[in-house]
C-alpha cells in the first residue's frame, strides 16, 4: 500500500481558543467546506461532529480533543487538483479544567489556528494556550472570529494580541464592515476584497471591478497603510530584500508569499485573519492560509529523542524510509472497539498486525487494527506513514506520552509534562455491586486523563479523586455513571494543599531491629534544603550525582562505599515516601532537596527495607526542623461585570483574600482581574449571580502555589487532626 498524499501536502494542525470564542463552530465550518459533513452542525443545537460526547452536547462545551481528517483545495485555484491537501485537525477544549487536552495536542501538531472572540479579544485561556504553543514552538495563525456580534472590534482584538501575546502578530486581512454590516474582508497581501454571500457564505471575489479590486472607498486608505506595514514585516525576514525595499524596490507577490510562509514557520510572524464562523464568513480563506503558511511535517525540524540504552541523542526525520517512531498522546475508551491509543507518527511506517516496541515498559505489543478518526466515526487503514495521526487498537500497556518505536532502532521521545491536580474529593460506591466496577472505571478514566489522579486515604481507606477543577471532577463522575453504569456518592471538593520547607536542616536516621536470627540495620545522614528553581538548560547541566523529578531533588554524596550502591535506590524511595506523608497536616511535600552525605551499614543485617525505613525517618525529622509551611493553590480569576456592580465584585473578591491585579473595559462591561486562593472560590458562581442580577461571568485557572497565612494554616492543621 502506497502513501496517498505526499508529505508536503499534509497539514497537522489544531484549533485552540478560550472557552466560547467559537472553536467548535469554526471546526464545523471546516468540515462542511471540506466536504466531510453535508450539513453544518451547530453547538447551540447540540449537533456538532467533534463535540460528540453526550456531556459536550448538553453543556455546549468541548471536553475531549477530537481528531478529524479532511481534504482542501485552495479557493484561489479550485481547478488545480495538484493543490489538494490533506488536513489532520484536532479541535481542542477551551475550558481550563481540560487544559491537558490542549497541552498534549500541541505537542503532536505542527501548527495551530488560534481563534479569538471579536468582542473580547485575548482572554485568560487564550494566554495559557499561547504559552503552551510557545513551549512547543508551534507556528500559529490568528483568526479573529464573531465580527458579526454587537460590540465587535477587529482593531481592539488585534491590539490585545499585540499587547498580551506577541509583538510579532501582523494583519493579513481587515474586515469590511462590522457587527450586522460585516460582509467581507480585504486581503492585504493581494490588495483584493472578498465578499461572502448567502447563508452558505459563497465566496465572491470582487463585487465591482474598479481599480481598487472591490475595496470600499471608506477603507482604501487604511488598507494601503496596513498593506505597507505587512510588506515591511515580511521583508524583515531577508536582509537583501530589506535593503532593496528601502531603496524603493517592492518584491513580487510570489516572493512575498514565500517569505511570509518562512516567517510563520520560524515563529517570527503570526498572521491575523478576520471573519465570523457562525455566519460562514472568512473560514475558507483561513483554510487557504493553512495550506499557504502552516508547515508540512517536512518543514519542521526533525524530532530528537534519546537512545534508552546509552542516553545518546537520536534524530528522526519525517520520512517513510527512516526507522519507525511515534508518540502516543491520548488514550480513549471507545464503546465499540475498546481502548484506542492516539499516536502521531514522526518517522517510518506502521502496518496493522505488526509489533511495536515500548522503551518505557521494555516490551513489544501487537497493533491489532489502525483507525483513521473522523471525530467518533472511524475508517480502518492497513498502514500509516510518517507525519500522520491515527489511533491503534490492541495496545494494552501503552499510556499517554509513551514512545512507540522499532525494536532494532530504539528511541525514547520527550515525555509530555502535565500539571498536577489542584482539587480533590472523596467518592464511594452506592452499593456493593458498584464497588468493583468503580475501581475499574476510575482506573480506565485515569489512564485516559493524566491530570486525573486516584488514590486511597491510608487512614480511612476512602477513595480520593483529584483533578483540575470542579467541572473536571463533575464530568468524571458523570462519565462513570453513563459509560460504566457506576452510581457513587461524592463528598465536598477539597483543595489539594501541599507542604514545603523554607529553611535547611540536618538529620540522622537509624533503623536497628533484632528479631532473632538476622536483624535489620540501616543508617543515613542527610541535609535538606528548599529546591532551587532551574531552567531547562541548567537542569540538563546538573552533576551526575543529582536526580530531579517534579518537586523533589536527590543528591547522592556517598563516598568510599560507606553505604553500598545497592542501598542508594531504596534510600531515594524512602525519602520520597517520607515526603509524601507530609509533616504539618499530612499533605505531600514538594520542592525539597535531599542530600545523602553519610551513613553506615552492617555486613549481615543491612537490607533494602532497613535503609528505606531509615531514610523515611531521617527526612521526616529533617523537614520538621526546616521551618515547614503549607502551600495553597492560587487562581488567576477574571470577572466580567456591568459597571454598576464593580464595587460589590471587587469588595467581595478582597474579602476572599483576593489580590486585585488590574481592571479594564470590555465593550459596555468592566473586567476585573484578581489572584484568589482556590479554597475561597468554591461555589463562587452562585454568589456572583446574586450580587450582579445574574449578569456577570467569571473564568479562573491555576496560577501558582503560595504560602498559606499562619491563621489559615492553623485552621487547616486542626481540621486534619
LINZI-V948671 format. One record per residue. RES is the residue in three letters. PSI is psi in whole degrees, 0 to 359 (999 if undefined). Layout:
BEGIN
res:RES psi:PSI
res:RES psi:PSI
END
This chain:
BEGIN
res:UNK psi:130
res:UNK psi:163
res:UNK psi:133
res:UNK psi:339
res:UNK psi:129
res:UNK psi:151
res:UNK psi:326
res:UNK psi:340
res:UNK psi:22
res:UNK psi:137
res:UNK psi:119
res:UNK psi:110
res:UNK psi:161
res:UNK psi:161
res:UNK psi:116
res:UNK psi:151
res:UNK psi:170
res:UNK psi:157
res:UNK psi:137
res:UNK psi:16
res:UNK psi:350
res:UNK psi:29
res:UNK psi:309
res:UNK psi:323
res:UNK psi:318
res:UNK psi:316
res:UNK psi:319
res:UNK psi:320
res:UNK psi:320
res:UNK psi:315
res:UNK psi:325
res:UNK psi:311
res:UNK psi:333
res:UNK psi:2
res:UNK psi:9
res:UNK psi:317
res:UNK psi:146
res:UNK psi:2
res:UNK psi:140
res:UNK psi:123
res:UNK psi:140
res:UNK psi:140
res:UNK psi:317
res:UNK psi:344
res:UNK psi:353
res:UNK psi:36
res:UNK psi:29
res:UNK psi:159
res:UNK psi:314
res:UNK psi:331
res:UNK psi:82
res:UNK psi:348
res:UNK psi:148
res:UNK psi:317
res:UNK psi:326
res:UNK psi:319
res:UNK psi:323
res:UNK psi:318
res:UNK psi:347
res:UNK psi:27
res:UNK psi:163
res:UNK psi:134
res:UNK psi:314
res:UNK psi:154
res:UNK psi:136
res:UNK psi:139
res:UNK psi:137
res:UNK psi:139
res:UNK psi:134
res:UNK psi:178
res:UNK psi:149
res:UNK psi:134
res:UNK psi:127
res:UNK psi:144
res:UNK psi:336
res:UNK psi:353
res:UNK psi:67
res:UNK psi:340
res:UNK psi:343
res:UNK psi:97
res:UNK psi:336
res:UNK psi:346
res:UNK psi:358
res:UNK psi:131
res:UNK psi:152
res:UNK psi:130
res:UNK psi:129
res:UNK psi:111
res:UNK psi:141
res:UNK psi:122
res:UNK psi:118
res:UNK psi:160
res:UNK psi:158
res:UNK psi:341
res:UNK psi:136
res:UNK psi:329
res:UNK psi:339
res:UNK psi:29
res:UNK psi:334
res:UNK psi:322
res:UNK psi:323
res:UNK psi:315
res:UNK psi:314
res:UNK psi:329
res:UNK psi:316
res:UNK psi:331
res:UNK psi:327
res:UNK psi:2
res:UNK psi:157
res:UNK psi:343
res:UNK psi:171
res:UNK psi:147
res:UNK psi:117
res:UNK psi:120
res:UNK psi:135
res:UNK psi:149
res:UNK psi:125
res:UNK psi:346
res:UNK psi:313
res:UNK psi:334
res:UNK psi:221
res:UNK psi:128
res:UNK psi:171
res:UNK psi:314
res:UNK psi:334
res:UNK psi:321
res:UNK psi:317
res:UNK psi:313
res:UNK psi:320
res:UNK psi:320
res:UNK psi:319
res:UNK psi:319
res:UNK psi:322
res:UNK psi:316
res:UNK psi:323
res:UNK psi:3
res:UNK psi:47
res:UNK psi:124
res:UNK psi:144
res:UNK psi:150
res:UNK psi:136
res:UNK psi:137
res:UNK psi:110
res:UNK psi:110
res:UNK psi:177
res:UNK psi:33
res:UNK psi:357
res:UNK psi:353
res:UNK psi:153
res:UNK psi:132
res:UNK psi:2
res:UNK psi:141
res:UNK psi:112
res:UNK psi:316
res:UNK psi:320
res:UNK psi:313
res:UNK psi:318
res:UNK psi:320
res:UNK psi:321
res:UNK psi:329
res:UNK psi:314
res:UNK psi:318
res:UNK psi:320
res:UNK psi:338
res:UNK psi:305
res:UNK psi:138
res:UNK psi:352
res:UNK psi:1
res:UNK psi:145
res:UNK psi:142
res:UNK psi:131
res:UNK psi:343
res:UNK psi:156
res:UNK psi:151
res:UNK psi:152
res:UNK psi:107
res:UNK psi:162
res:UNK psi:171
res:UNK psi:230
res:UNK psi:349
res:UNK psi:7
res:UNK psi:119
res:UNK psi:351
res:UNK psi:188
res:UNK psi:158
res:UNK psi:126
res:UNK psi:111
res:UNK psi:341
res:UNK psi:315
res:UNK psi:343
res:UNK psi:57
res:UNK psi:149
res:UNK psi:142
res:UNK psi:129
res:UNK psi:155
res:UNK psi:125
res:UNK psi:154
res:UNK psi:174
res:UNK psi:332
res:UNK psi:4
res:UNK psi:40
res:UNK psi:135
res:UNK psi:124
res:UNK psi:119
res:UNK psi:292
res:UNK psi:133
res:UNK psi:307
res:UNK psi:131
res:UNK psi:59
res:UNK psi:179
res:UNK psi:333
res:UNK psi:30
res:UNK psi:44
res:UNK psi:5
res:UNK psi:124
res:UNK psi:150
res:UNK psi:316
res:UNK psi:346
res:UNK psi:4
res:UNK psi:322
res:UNK psi:314
res:UNK psi:315
res:UNK psi:317
res:UNK psi:319
res:UNK psi:313
res:UNK psi:331
res:UNK psi:315
res:UNK psi:321
res:UNK psi:318
res:UNK psi:314
res:UNK psi:319
res:UNK psi:315
res:UNK psi:321
res:UNK psi:314
res:UNK psi:344
res:UNK psi:342
res:UNK psi:350
res:UNK psi:116
res:UNK psi:319
res:UNK psi:312
res:UNK psi:326
res:UNK psi:314
res:UNK psi:314
res:UNK psi:319
res:UNK psi:318
res:UNK psi:335
res:UNK psi:3
res:UNK psi:5
res:UNK psi:120
res:UNK psi:126
res:UNK psi:157
res:UNK psi:168
res:UNK psi:313
res:UNK psi:321
res:UNK psi:317
res:UNK psi:318
res:UNK psi:318
res:UNK psi:317
res:UNK psi:323
res:UNK psi:318
res:UNK psi:314
res:UNK psi:317
res:UNK psi:321
res:UNK psi:315
res:UNK psi:327
res:UNK psi:11
res:UNK psi:29
res:UNK psi:342
res:UNK psi:137
res:UNK psi:99
res:UNK psi:144
res:UNK psi:127
res:UNK psi:167
res:UNK psi:153
res:UNK psi:188
res:UNK psi:106
res:UNK psi:320
res:UNK psi:321
res:UNK psi:13
res:UNK psi:41
res:UNK psi:120
res:UNK psi:345
res:UNK psi:323
res:UNK psi:322
res:UNK psi:331
res:UNK psi:323
res:UNK psi:321
res:UNK psi:318
res:UNK psi:326
res:UNK psi:316
res:UNK psi:314
res:UNK psi:324
res:UNK psi:332
res:UNK psi:150
res:UNK psi:150
res:UNK psi:165
res:UNK psi:334
res:UNK psi:345
res:UNK psi:345
res:UNK psi:156
res:UNK psi:149
res:UNK psi:154
res:UNK psi:144
res:UNK psi:135
res:UNK psi:194
res:UNK psi:155
res:UNK psi:116
res:UNK psi:341
res:UNK psi:328
res:UNK psi:352
res:UNK psi:11
res:UNK psi:144
res:UNK psi:143
res:UNK psi:133
res:UNK psi:135
res:UNK psi:126
res:UNK psi:154
res:UNK psi:89
res:UNK psi:144
res:UNK psi:341
res:UNK psi:346
res:UNK psi:165
res:UNK psi:151
res:UNK psi:134
res:UNK psi:141
res:UNK psi:160
res:UNK psi:127
res:UNK psi:119
res:UNK psi:356
res:UNK psi:141
res:UNK psi:130
res:UNK psi:148
res:UNK psi:123
res:UNK psi:131
res:UNK psi:337
res:UNK psi:323
res:UNK psi:3
res:UNK psi:219
res:UNK psi:129
res:UNK psi:135
res:UNK psi:115
res:UNK psi:133
res:UNK psi:155
res:UNK psi:125
res:UNK psi:123
res:UNK psi:327
res:UNK psi:156
res:UNK psi:190
res:UNK psi:163
res:UNK psi:131
res:UNK psi:146
res:UNK psi:142
res:UNK psi:350
res:UNK psi:176
res:UNK psi:145
res:UNK psi:155
res:UNK psi:136
res:UNK psi:110
res:UNK psi:334
res:UNK psi:314
res:UNK psi:352
res:UNK psi:42
res:UNK psi:164
res:UNK psi:147
res:UNK psi:151
res:UNK psi:135
res:UNK psi:114
res:UNK psi:293
res:UNK psi:156
res:UNK psi:130
res:UNK psi:141
res:UNK psi:126
res:UNK psi:140
res:UNK psi:81
res:UNK psi:245
res:UNK psi:7
res:UNK psi:160
res:UNK psi:152
res:UNK psi:127
res:UNK psi:135
res:UNK psi:153
res:UNK psi:333
res:UNK psi:143
res:UNK psi:154
res:UNK psi:171
res:UNK psi:141
res:UNK psi:0
res:UNK psi:161
res:UNK psi:128
res:UNK psi:180
res:UNK psi:142
res:UNK psi:145
res:UNK psi:138
res:UNK psi:355
res:UNK psi:115
res:UNK psi:325
res:UNK psi:359
res:UNK psi:135
res:UNK psi:173
res:UNK psi:136
res:UNK psi:15
res:UNK psi:149
res:UNK psi:141
res:UNK psi:131
res:UNK psi:183
res:UNK psi:131
res:UNK psi:328
res:UNK psi:340
res:UNK psi:79
res:UNK psi:143
res:UNK psi:143
res:UNK psi:119
res:UNK psi:158
res:UNK psi:135
res:UNK psi:158
res:UNK psi:130
res:UNK psi:124
res:UNK psi:149
res:UNK psi:154
res:UNK psi:149
res:UNK psi:151
res:UNK psi:356
res:UNK psi:142
res:UNK psi:162
res:UNK psi:158
res:UNK psi:145
res:UNK psi:140
res:UNK psi:146
res:UNK psi:147
res:UNK psi:324
res:UNK psi:170
res:UNK psi:322
res:UNK psi:328
res:UNK psi:340
res:UNK psi:305
res:UNK psi:316
res:UNK psi:325
res:UNK psi:316
res:UNK psi:316
res:UNK psi:317
res:UNK psi:314
res:UNK psi:321
res:UNK psi:314
res:UNK psi:317
res:UNK psi:325
res:UNK psi:329
res:UNK psi:322
res:UNK psi:324
res:UNK psi:106
res:UNK psi:346
res:UNK psi:3
res:UNK psi:123
res:UNK psi:144
res:UNK psi:133
res:UNK psi:171
res:UNK psi:134
res:UNK psi:117
res:UNK psi:325
res:UNK psi:317
res:UNK psi:346
res:UNK psi:7
res:UNK psi:154
res:UNK psi:133
res:UNK psi:130
res:UNK psi:144
res:UNK psi:145
res:UNK psi:197
res:UNK psi:354
res:UNK psi:173
res:UNK psi:317
res:UNK psi:319
res:UNK psi:310
res:UNK psi:327
res:UNK psi:317
res:UNK psi:321
res:UNK psi:313
res:UNK psi:321
res:UNK psi:319
res:UNK psi:324
res:UNK psi:318
res:UNK psi:314
res:UNK psi:316
res:UNK psi:331
res:UNK psi:6
res:UNK psi:49
res:UNK psi:121
res:UNK psi:133
res:UNK psi:151
res:UNK psi:138
res:UNK psi:137
res:UNK psi:185
res:UNK psi:148
res:UNK psi:141
res:UNK psi:148
res:UNK psi:139
res:UNK psi:82
res:UNK psi:160
res:UNK psi:166
res:UNK psi:156
res:UNK psi:178
res:UNK psi:151
res:UNK psi:354
res:UNK psi:188
res:UNK psi:161
res:UNK psi:157
res:UNK psi:156
res:UNK psi:162
res:UNK psi:136
res:UNK psi:123
res:UNK psi:128
res:UNK psi:108
res:UNK psi:126
res:UNK psi:125
res:UNK psi:130
res:UNK psi:43
res:UNK psi:130
res:UNK psi:224
res:UNK psi:140
res:UNK psi:193
res:UNK psi:135
res:UNK psi:120
res:UNK psi:138
res:UNK psi:121
res:UNK psi:151
res:UNK psi:132
res:UNK psi:162
res:UNK psi:138
res:UNK psi:148
res:UNK psi:162
res:UNK psi:143
res:UNK psi:133
res:UNK psi:145
res:UNK psi:128
res:UNK psi:158
res:UNK psi:169
res:UNK psi:319
res:UNK psi:318
res:UNK psi:325
res:UNK psi:319
res:UNK psi:331
res:UNK psi:5
res:UNK psi:147
res:UNK psi:160
res:UNK psi:330
res:UNK psi:6
res:UNK psi:129
res:UNK psi:134
res:UNK psi:135
res:UNK psi:184
res:UNK psi:110
res:UNK psi:9
res:UNK psi:135
res:UNK psi:133
res:UNK psi:121
res:UNK psi:122
res:UNK psi:100
res:UNK psi:29
res:UNK psi:125
res:UNK psi:150
res:UNK psi:21
res:UNK psi:28
res:UNK psi:333
res:UNK psi:121
res:UNK psi:152
res:UNK psi:323
res:UNK psi:348
res:UNK psi:358
res:UNK psi:315
res:UNK psi:316
res:UNK psi:325
res:UNK psi:313
res:UNK psi:318
res:UNK psi:320
res:UNK psi:321
res:UNK psi:314
res:UNK psi:316
res:UNK psi:320
res:UNK psi:320
res:UNK psi:324
res:UNK psi:335
res:UNK psi:346
res:UNK psi:174
res:UNK psi:309
res:UNK psi:311
res:UNK psi:17
res:UNK psi:14
res:UNK psi:152
res:UNK psi:136
res:UNK psi:139
res:UNK psi:166
res:UNK psi:48
res:UNK psi:132
res:UNK psi:123
res:UNK psi:124
res:UNK psi:111
res:UNK psi:111
res:UNK psi:346
res:UNK psi:174
res:UNK psi:192
res:UNK psi:167
res:UNK psi:168
res:UNK psi:131
res:UNK psi:317
res:UNK psi:312
res:UNK psi:342
res:UNK psi:140
res:UNK psi:173
res:UNK psi:316
res:UNK psi:319
res:UNK psi:318
res:UNK psi:324
res:UNK psi:316
res:UNK psi:317
res:UNK psi:318
res:UNK psi:318
res:UNK psi:318
res:UNK psi:316
res:UNK psi:316
res:UNK psi:326
res:UNK psi:316
res:UNK psi:312
res:UNK psi:314
res:UNK psi:327
res:UNK psi:328
res:UNK psi:7
res:UNK psi:38
res:UNK psi:67
res:UNK psi:148
res:UNK psi:161
res:UNK psi:140
res:UNK psi:146
res:UNK psi:150
res:UNK psi:131
res:UNK psi:138
res:UNK psi:144
res:UNK psi:114
res:UNK psi:138
res:UNK psi:119
res:UNK psi:129
res:UNK psi:119
res:UNK psi:149
res:UNK psi:149
res:UNK psi:317
res:UNK psi:344
res:UNK psi:5
res:UNK psi:316
res:UNK psi:315
res:UNK psi:316
res:UNK psi:314
res:UNK psi:320
res:UNK psi:317
res:UNK psi:318
res:UNK psi:320
res:UNK psi:325
res:UNK psi:345
res:UNK psi:29
res:UNK psi:27
res:UNK psi:151
res:UNK psi:115
res:UNK psi:127
res:UNK psi:353
res:UNK psi:161
res:UNK psi:152
res:UNK psi:170
res:UNK psi:146
res:UNK psi:99
res:UNK psi:234
res:UNK psi:354
res:UNK psi:167
res:UNK psi:143
res:UNK psi:123
res:UNK psi:126
res:UNK psi:136
res:UNK psi:161
res:UNK psi:118
res:UNK psi:141
res:UNK psi:140
res:UNK psi:324
res:UNK psi:337
res:UNK psi:355
res:UNK psi:359
res:UNK psi:133
res:UNK psi:22
res:UNK psi:327
res:UNK psi:316
res:UNK psi:313
res:UNK psi:320
res:UNK psi:319
res:UNK psi:315
res:UNK psi:332
res:UNK psi:334
res:UNK psi:24
res:UNK psi:32
res:UNK psi:14
res:UNK psi:353
res:UNK psi:158
res:UNK psi:161
res:UNK psi:157
res:UNK psi:150
res:UNK psi:151
res:UNK psi:157
res:UNK psi:136
res:UNK psi:304
res:UNK psi:172
res:UNK psi:134
res:UNK psi:159
res:UNK psi:135
res:UNK psi:138
res:UNK psi:150
res:UNK psi:313
res:UNK psi:323
res:UNK psi:320
res:UNK psi:319
res:UNK psi:320
res:UNK psi:316
res:UNK psi:316
res:UNK psi:316
res:UNK psi:327
res:UNK psi:324
res:UNK psi:332
res:UNK psi:999
END
